[in-house]
Amino acid sequence: MKRLTEQGYKRAKQFMMEEARPLERALFAFHFEDGSGDAVATALEAFGNSDGGFGHGLEPDSQTPSSSALATAYALRTLAEVEPDAEADLVPPAIDYLVKTLDPETLTWRPVAEDVNEHPHAPWWHDEGAKLAKTFDDFRVIPRALIVALLHHYAAQVPAETLAAVSEALTETIAGLEVLGSGGGSDLEYFLYLAQVAGLPRPMRGLLVERLEHDVPRVVERDPEKWSTYCLTPLRAAPTPTSIGAPQIREISEAYLDWVIDQQTEEGCWNPTWTWFGEYPETWTVAARHWKGILTLEHLLYLQAYERM
């Protein structure tokens, strides 16, 4: 069993302090150095807009400054993670933005802003005709599962009828899916996050737990040769030892942790396993750097959760 050495941790810390965005630096300080949640909120404010939503490349694969449902969900997830005093100022406008941008007919959210094509972005976010909706299954899961989780986390600030309607619609979607985790991994990550949110309706939670315990062992990528590509890696499926389905894949998760430790670069970070396939090369260089900070923090949290530090 490998462990991240003290030298490896120091290299990761140096990378975070020198190369990561202020947001990820503040999150690193929060998780590993007794940093404050308010410092995280302050860094997050740089991505906010007057409509209450968030954009400005918060999700680095979409560089439009305009607000989007996915970026706003990421912002709310971060606030829920650190619980700063600033929640009182940032959360209500963000919730209001999500309520206003909900499609009342489909009860879904478009993940990226309407002007996505006008700014550098990853190919999978390009929208032309119905291409984006087709790629993301009419947005029934991505980003809805994550947004519904956050609406339940902040349920006191969400109109009850809206929360009930989107929860019922999502429950029907979950029941109708052949397998959870067929959308590249983010869908499963969102379902795992949703399942652990307090106050979730019992029918939804029961269905989720049953489906995740059944599906996680079946969809996780077990081939080490594929871990360096974009796939549903063991720790995306089981970010902590107590995650739903984690006991069923513990052996492969331990092997993946060994692999993760070996993947740390000389500069101390972990690299993204995807690219923009040559599009917007100058912007991708910057976005990739931002992703390195996000992924380095993510991998350190994995290693901490599994006591591999």
N, C-alpha and C positions, 0 to 999 in steps of 0.2 A: 504494500500500500504506500503510494507516494504522498508526500506532503509538500506544500509550497514552502520553500526555505525562507529564512529571515531575509536573505539577500534578495530572493524573488519578490517578497512583499515590499521591500524597500524600493526596488526598481519600479514596481507597480505604483507605489505611492508617488515616486518622483514623476512618473509619467502623468499621473492624475493632476499633480500640482502644477506641472509646467505645460502640459499639452491639452488637457481636457477642457471642455467648456466650463464657464463659471458654475453652471447648474450642476454638472456632474462632480465638480470639485466640492461644492457645498454638500451634495449627497454623500460623497466619500467621507467628508468630515463628520457628517451626521452619524453615519453607520460605524465609523472606525475611530473617531477622535473626539467624541462628545461634542460635535458641532450642533448648532441650533437648527430647529425647524424653520425659524424665521429667516435665517440666512438662505435656506433653500427657497423659501417663498419669494424673497427679494430677487434672487437669480431668475426665478420663474417669471417674474413680472415683465422681464425683457421680451417675452414671447407673447404677451397679451395684447389684445386689441380693444378698441372702444365699444365694440358690440358684445363684450363679455367673453368672447371666444379666444382661442389661442392659435397661433400660426408661426410665421417667421422661421420656418425650418426646425421647429421643436422636434418633429419627426424628420430627421435629416434627408430622407428620400423624397421629400416634397418641400421645395424651397420658396413657395409662394408666401408672401407676408400675410395673406388673407386668412381668416379663421377657418377652421375645419372641425368636423365632428371628431375625427380621430385625434388630432392634436389637442383638442379641448379635453378629450377623455384622458390622454396621457397626462395633461396638467392636473386634472382632478385626482388621478391615481397617485401622482406624486404628492399632492397635498394630503390625501388620505394616509399616505405612508408616514409622513413626518408630523402631521397635526400641528401646524404653526398657529400662532395667534392671528396671523394674517388670513386664516381661513374665512373669517367673518367678512373680509373685504373682497376676496377673490372667488369664493365658491358661489354665492348667490348669482352674480352676473353670468358665470359659466353655466350654471344650471339653467338659467333663463335662456341663454343662447341655445342650449341643446333642446329645450322644450319648443322653442320657436322654430328650430330647423328640422324638427321631426316631420317626416312626410305623413300627413294624416291618413292617407289612403293605404299605404303599405306598412306603416308603423316601422319604418326603417330610417337610417341616416346615410346619406352619401358620405363616404369616408374623407375625401379630399375636397378642397375648395373648387368652385366652378372655374376659376381662372388657372387651374393647375397647369394647363398646356402653355401658358404664357410665361412660365418660369422654369428654371432647371428642375428636373424630376426624374425619378427612376422610371424605366419603361413600363413597369406594371401599373403605375399610376396614370399613365397617359389615357386621356379620355377622348374618344371619337365615336360619335353615334352612341350605340349601346354597349360599346366595348368594355367599359369599366364595370358596368352592372353585370355583364356576362362573366367577366373574369372573377368577380367576387359574389357570384350566386345571388344577384339582386340585393346584396347587402343584408341578407337575412341573418348572418352570423357576425361578419366583420363589417362595421365595428359594433353592431348592436349588442352583442353579448357583453362586451366590456362596458359600454355605456349603461346598460341596464344594471350591471353590478354597481356602478358608481351612483346611479340614481337611487338604488336601495341603500347604499352607504349613507347618502345624504337625503334619505327619504323625507325628513321633516321639512325640506325645502322644495319638494317636488309636488305638483298637483296630484292628488290621490288618483284621480281618474286617468291621468296620463300614465302613471306608474303601473296601475292595474292593467291598462290596455296593452302596453308594450311587454309587460311580464307574461301575460296570457299568450300573446302572439309568439314570443320567443319560446315559451314552453311547448307550444304546438310544433314549432320548428325543430326543437331538440328531439321531440318524440318521433318526428318523421325522418330524421337523418339516419342513413344506413350505418354510418360510423362517425364518431367524433374524431377530429384530428386529420381530416382529409384535405384541409385547405393550406397545407404547408407548415402548419404548426401554430400560427398565431391564433387560429380558432380554438385549438385545444387549450392554449395558455389562457385565453379569455374565459373559457368555461371553467377552468381550474380556479381562476380568480373569482368568478361569479359564485362558485359553490361554497367558498369560505366567507362570503359577506354575511354579516349579522343581519337578521331581520328578513332574510329571503323567505318567500312563501314556502310552506312545507312541501306542497306537491312538486314545485320546481326543484327544491334542494334534493328531495328524495330521488327524483328522476335523474338529476345530474350525477349524484353519487353513484347510483346504480350503473349508469352509462359509462362514467369515467373509470370505475373499477373494472368494468368489462373491456373497455376499448383501449385504455392506456397501454396495457401489455401488448396489444395487437398492432398498434400504429407506430410505436417508437422505433426509430432506426437502430438496429443492432449491429450493422456492418461498419466496423471502424474505417473502412476504406471510403465510406460516404460521409463521415462526420466532418470532413473538411469542405463539404458542399452545403448548400442551404437545404436543411432537412429537419425533421422532428427529432432532435437529439434527446437522449435520456433525461437531461436536466431541464430541458424545456417542458418535458412531460412530468417531471418530478423535481421541481426546484428546491424542495426541502425533503428530508427523510420522512416527514409526516404528511406530505402531500397525498391527496387521494390517488391511489394506484401505485404509490412509491414502493410499498413492500413487495409488490409483484415484480418489479423490475430492479430490485436493489443490486443484484449481482452485475447487471450491465451498467447500472449507474456508477458503481464503484470503478468499473473498467474505464468508463468515460471520464471520470475524475482524474484518473492516472493520465489519460490522453490529454485532458485540458491542461494539466500542469506542464506537460511537455510542449504545449503549443505557445506558451508565453514567449514573446519575442525578446530580443536582446535589449530593446528600449523599454521593456517592462509591460507592454500592453498585449491585448489579444486583438487580432485582426478580424474584420468582417469576412464572412464566407461567401459574399456575393459582390457583384459590381453593377455598374450601369451599362455594361456591355459597350463601352466606348462612347456613349452619349454624354454630352456636356463634360468633357474631360477635366477642365479646370475646376468646375464646381464639384465634380466627384472627388477630386483630391481633397478638398476642404470637407465635404460631407463624410468621406471615409475617415478622416481624422476625428471628426465628431463621433462617428460610430465607434472608433477605437476607445474613446473615453467611456461611452455607454457600455460597451461590451466588457471592458476591463473592470468596471464597477460590478457589472452583472456576474462575471466569473469569480470575483473576490467574494461576493455574497454567497454564491454556490459553495465555494470552498469553506467558507465560514460555517454555513449551515450543516455541512457534512463533516465538520471538524477535521479539515484537511489543511488548516493553516499552521 
